[in-house]
Amino acid sequence: MLAAGLAFAAPPAAAAPSFEAKEVVYVNSTTDHKHDRAVKATAYFFQRSTGVNLGIVLLERLPKDETIEREADRYFHKLKLGQRSEGKALLFLWSERERQFKIEVSYDLEGVFPDAFCKRMEEGARTFMLSTSPFARRDFLTELAVTMKLRYLEYTQSGTVPPVESLEAGHRYVGNYLAGGAGMVGRGYAATVEQVNLELKPLSPEVEREMQPGRSPEETLVRYLHLLELGIGVPNVPLLTEASRYFRMDKPHTPGYLQRIRAYIAKAGPPKVVERGDLAVVSYRSGAPVLPIFMRRDENGRWLVDEPKPWASLHLFQDGSHRLKYLDSPYAFGIQPAPNERVWAIFDSRAKPPSLVPMPTHLRQRLAAAEARVKEKPSDVAGWVALADLLHFEIFWIQASEAVYQRILQLDPERTDIRWRLIDIHQMTSDIDTLNAEWCDLLQRNPADPFLRWHYQWLRRDYYFEAKEKDQDVCRDKSGRRFDS
């Protein structure tokens, strides 16, 4: 899957020598500042990879009688974009009240990012950034930056301009049902799934026939790639696992998004298929900006694509690469290390993911049973963990998972394995300041742990990189010594 809306960066790459990538130009005058640090990091990672100056400006409203075009031009010059990057610069400008978005491109980049491309991106911005997803603005800005980075790097390597793409928001089926956040903890998930299933429209008979699961991973793979090519993002596709259908209810799968994934897979070379028992992993060339494809064999011997499991099992970097999160992930056997690297996991074995739910999964019934359990025994930590196992590792509803994990830690603050899982969620949602606090809690409990220190230094390096923010909320031990030093 296309690496967009990602949380952490990959190890540093050299930027253009005339330009300091850490000099990020970011202005946010809206009332929403939850993802400021993540958006600034997106600009930093973009600049570090390309040497192109990227400014991001989020406005509450445009000045009176001003247009988005004139305001973009004014900010482009006011912020002096491109002056230290050999004239190569971009500006993303969003105005909240008017729901308008503008991409300003320096003269030197107009051939790479022509008006037709920018117009497509601008058209997609309004629906994407007004999506029911609580991470929509961050997701759009990150996916746009990744898309433009890949486009620019492809141009510099090949000398040809890639086709014009589009970014658009998809329908998030469960958004209205689960909008209550923490207030919905333990209630409503199974009912939501049942209600959405009733509202889904049947596939056409032709698509229904074409998208049946195959008797081998290779057969299912051919059909799944065709599904991506057609841009079919609805949940009720026969070759998808039940967990995948529920995953698609929460994570929009738009035609353009799926077709971009297919295009990147086409460039990633031949697939490598690894089977183990009733599981299979389809992987591609190291460094290609696509996730592996995971499959399960059902009780009838048919292979189904398990879409949420790559997201639950792998951490996504903004350069398109990925890394295992948990050594004990069920699909870890098929994850290939990069050349000259060993297989390692971001969280090692500090938190153990649950075993896969056996086929047939009957997830709606399992959700209902887990909800009934926590309702009957609200102080039973094991019951809440069982609910989180389904929400996080089976269907990857991360907003719902976050609320359940917070409830578990209220009941048992000593469950450090749950704190590691919550850190995973914060990384995926780019809630950087909360993530900083979680790491600090773990470090103060175990200050001599080199594994914790290494990860904390990584966090501070990639997200607290500006000189004026180096000391902001830094974690210290009892003697006052910094953990990031």
N, C-alpha and C positions, 0 to 999 in steps of 0.2 A: 504494500500500500504506500502511496505517496507520503513522504515524511513531512507532514504539515501539522501546525499546532503543537510543536514539540517543546519539551521542557528543558533539557540540558543540551549543552554544546559538546561537540567532539573535541579531542585534544587540539591545541592551537595550531593554526596554519599561518604561514607568513603572509602579511599584508603588503601592499605596495609600499616601498621604502619612503616615499614622499608623503605618506598619509598615516596618521596615528588612528588605528581602528577604535581605540577606547574613547576617543573624543566623540561621544554620541550627542547628537542634536535631537532633543525630545522635549516637546511642550505639551502639557495636558492641563487645560483649564476647565475640564468637565468636573462633575461631582464624583465620578467613579475613578478611584485610584488604586483599586485592588491589584491590578496586573501591571502597574507602571514599571516595576523593576523587570518583569519578564519581557515587556515590549521594548524597553531600552536594551536588554540583552539581545533581543532579536536584531535590532539595528547593529549592535556590536558584532554579532556573529556574521551578519551580512557583509559588513565592511571588512572584517577580517578575512573573509573568503574571496572577496572581489576587488578590494581596493577602491570601491565606489562609495562615495559619501551618501549616506541615506539619512534624511531628516524625517521625523514623524511628528505631526502636530495634530492634536485633538482639541477642538474648540467647543465650548458650550453653545455658541451661536456666532454667526457672522456679524460684523459691524453693520450698522444701519446703512441701507442703500448700497451695500457692497455685494459683489458676486463672488462665487467660489473661485472662479478663474483669476480675478484680480487679486483676491486674497492669497491664493497660492503663489502668484508671481511676486507679490510683496514679501511674503515669508521667505521665498527662495533667495531673494537678494538680501533681505534683512539678516538671515541666518548665515549668509556668506557660504552657501553650500557649493562645494566643488573647488573652492579656492586653493585647497591643499591636496586635492586629489586629481590634479591634472585636468580639471574641467569636467570630470565625470561625477555626476550627482543626480539624485532623485529626491523628491519630496512626496510624502503621503499626507494629505490634509483631509480631515473629517470634521464636519460641523454637525453637532448633535441636533440642534433645534430644527435645522432645515433638512436634515437627513441627506446631506450631500457629501460626496467624496471626490477628491481630485488628485491625480498623479501629475506632478510637474517633472519634466525630463530636461536635463541639460542638452545643449546643442550636440555635444559629442556622442550622446547616447540615443539620439532620435532614430538612428537606423536600426538599433537593437530593439527599442521600445517605441514603435511607431504609434500614431494616433489611434489606429484601429485596435491595437492591442490594449492601449490605456483605456479606451472607451469601454471595451469589454470588461475590464477589471472594475472600472467605475460603476458600470451598470450592476455588476454583481455585489458591490459593496453594500448597497442599501438593504437588500433582503438579507444578506449574510449577517450584517452587524445589528439588524433588528430581529434576528432569530430568537426563538424561545430558549436557546442554549444560554446558560449563564456565562459561558466563556466565548461568546460569539465574536466580540470585538477582537479579543486576543487571537482567537483562531484565525480570523480573516487576515489580520495584519501579519501574523506569522506565516500563514500559507502563501500570502501574496509575496512576502519577502523571499521565501524558499523558492517559489515558482520563478520569480524574476532573477534570483541568483542562478538557478539551474539554466535558465534561458541565456543569461549573460555568459556563463562559463561554457555552454555549448557553442555559443557564437565565437568566443575567443579561441576555442579549440578547433572548430571546423571552418570558421569564416563564413558560415551561412546562418541566416536568421530562421529560427524554428517557426512552425506554424503558430497562428494566433490561438490562444487558449481562452478559457473562461473560468471564473470562479463564481459560484452561486450557492445560496443557502438551500438546503433541502428541508423537507417536512419532518419535524421532530415529533413523532406521534405521542410520546409520553410526556411532553413538556408541560401541558396544561394539567395533567393528572398529578404530577409530582412536584408542582411548583411550590408546595409548602415546605420543601427542604427538610430541616430537622423535625418539623412538626409532623412529618409523614413517616417518621421512623417506625418501622414495624407494622405499618398499616397501609394497605392499598396497593401493594405491588402486584399481587396475584390478580386482584380485581382489575387493575390497569391493563395487564396483559390480556385478560379475557375480553375487556371492552374494546381494546384496539383490534384484536382478532376479529371481532364482530363487524368492525368498521372497514376492514380491508376489502378491496375489490378483487374478485378472482382474476387470475392471469388469463390471457387469451389462450384458447386451446393449443395454438401453435407453439407458444412459449412454454406452456405447461409440458408439452411433449418433448421439446428440445432440451429442457433444463432438468431432466430426470437424473438422479445420481447414477454413476457408472459402476461397473463391476471391478474396476481397477482405479488406482489413483490417477493414472495417466488419462483414462477415459473421462473421469470427472473433471480433470484439469482442463482438457480441451473445451468442455462445455462451460466451465466457469470463466475461462478467458473470453469466450464468446459473450457470456453474460456481461462482463465488464465492457467489452467492445460495444454492445448494444446500449450500455448505460442504464441497465435495469437495477434500480436501487430499492425496490419495494421489499418488504420482509418475507412475503409468502412465496418463496422460490423453492421448488422441491429438492434441489441439490444442496440446500443449506441445512445445517443442524438446527434443532429447535432453539438452542442458545443463540445462534446467529440471527434468527428471526427477531428475537427479543432485543439483541444488540442493535439491529437496524432500526428498531422502534425508537431508540434513544439517540443514536448517532446518525445524522443525515447522510445518505448515500445518493448524491445527485448524479445525473448523467455525466456532466462534465468532470466531476471528481473521479468517477469510475473509469471514464475514458482516458483520463490522464494517467491513472494507474496502469491501464493496459498499454499505453504508449511507452511508459518507462520500463515495463516488463519486456516489451518487444526489443528494447535497446540493451537489456541486461544479459543477453545471451541465452544459451540453452539451459533448461532447468535441470536441477539435480533432485531426484526423488529418493528419499530414504524411508523405508518402512520398518516398523517394529510392532509386531502384533497387530492390533486393530487401529494403530495410529500411523500417520504418514506426514512427512515434512517435505515441501517443495521449496527449494532455495535457489537463489540466483547469484550471479557474480558478486564477489565482495566489493563493496563500495557503491553498488547500484542503489538508487534511492527507492527501493521497494522492500517491503517486508516479506518474509517467507509466507507460504500458504500452508495452513495446517488442515489436516483431514482426519475424520474418524470413520471407521467401518461400523455400520449399524447391525442390528440383530438379523437382518436379511442379507448380509454380505455386500451391501452397497456402500460406496465411499461418499461421504458428505463433507462439504467445506465448513470448517469451524472458525468463522470469522473473528469472534471476540478473543480467541486464545492468543494470537500474536500480540494483541494490545495488552493482555494481562501478563504475558510471559516476557516481553521484550521492552527495553527502554529505547526510545527513538531520539536520535541526535539530529541537530539541525542541518547536518551535512548529508542526511539521508541514510546514514549507517545506523546499526542497531546493536544492542548488547543484551544478553540474558539478564533478567532481574534476579531470579531465584535458581540456585543450582538444582533444586528438586522439582523444577517445572516438568510436567508430564511430557512435554514436547522437546525437552532439552537435548535428547539423543540426536536430533536432526539439525541442531544449530552448529554451523561450521565456523571455527575461528578464522580470523584474517590470517594471511600468510605470516609465519614466524611468531604467532601468538598462541597462547594456550586458551582453553575455554575457561572463562571466569565470569562470575555473576556480580552485579552491582551490590546486591544485598547478601551475597554469599549464601550461607545457610542460617542467617540470623532470623529469618522468618520462613516458615515452611508452608508452601501453598497446599491446599487440599488435593486429594486424589480427584480425578475426573468422575463426574456422576455417571454411573453405568447407563448404557443404552438399553432400552429406550429411556430417555431422561425424565419425562413427565415433570418438567420444570414448574409449570403453573401449579400443579398439585404440591410439589415440594415447597414452593414459595408460600402457598397457603398454610401448609403445615408448620413451617418455620415461623410465620407470623402468629399463628395460633399459640405456638409454644411461648414466644416472648410476651404475648398478651396475658397468658395464664400465669407465667412466672417472670415478671419484669426484672427481677434482680438476678436471674440465672445467666451468668456470663456465657456459659457454653451455648445456650440458646441463641444469644445474639451473635456469637461467632459463627454458628451454623447458618444464620441468615446472611451474614457478611460473606461467607464462602460462596454462596449462590450469587449474590449481587456483584461481587468483585471478580471472582475467578471463573464463574460460569458464563455470565451474560455481560459483564463489564459495564454495569451502570455505576459509574464512578461517583456521581453526585450523591446517589442513594447510599453507596458504600461508605463515603466519608462521614455521613451523619450516623451510621450504625457504629463505625469505629469510635467516633467521639463518645457515643453512649457507653461502649464497652470500657473505655478508659475512665469514664466517670465512675463506673462500678468497680474497676480494678486498675488503678494507676500503675501498678507494677507489671502489667502485661507488656513488656518491651517488644515482644514479637508483634503485637498489634500496633505498637508505635511505628515499627518498621513498615508495616503495611500502610499505615496512614501517611508516612513519608512518601511511599510510592504514589499514593493518590495526589498528594500535594505537588509532587514533581510533574505528574501528568496534567494537572490543572494550572501549573505555573503560579501557585500561591507561595511566592518566594519568602515573604516575611514570616508567614506561619511555618514554612519549612525550616527556616533559620531557627525558630524557637524550638521546633521538635528535635533538631540535631543538638541544640544546646542542652535540652533536657537529658538526652542520652549521654552526652559527654560529661555532664555534671554527675551522672550516676556512675560512670565508668571512665574517669579522666585519663587513665593510662592506656586506653585501647587505641592502638595505632590505626586500626581499620576506621574507627570513627573519626580520628583526627584527619586522616587522608581525605575522607569524603567531605568533611567540613571545610578543609582548605580549598577543595574543588569548588564547593558552593560559593565561598567568599570570593574566590578568584574570578568566577564567571559571572557573578551577579552583583557584587559590591566592588566593582572594578574602578569606579571613578574616585579620584583622590578625595573629594569632599564627602564621600560616603564610606570610606574605609573603616571608620570607627563606629558607624551606625549599628547599634544592636549587636555588636560583636560579643561572642560568648567567651567568658573567662572562668578560670578555676578559682578555688577558694583564696588563693594567694594573689589573685588579680591578673595572673598571666593569661594572655590571649591563647585561645585554642587554634587560631588560624595562623599562628606564626611557626 
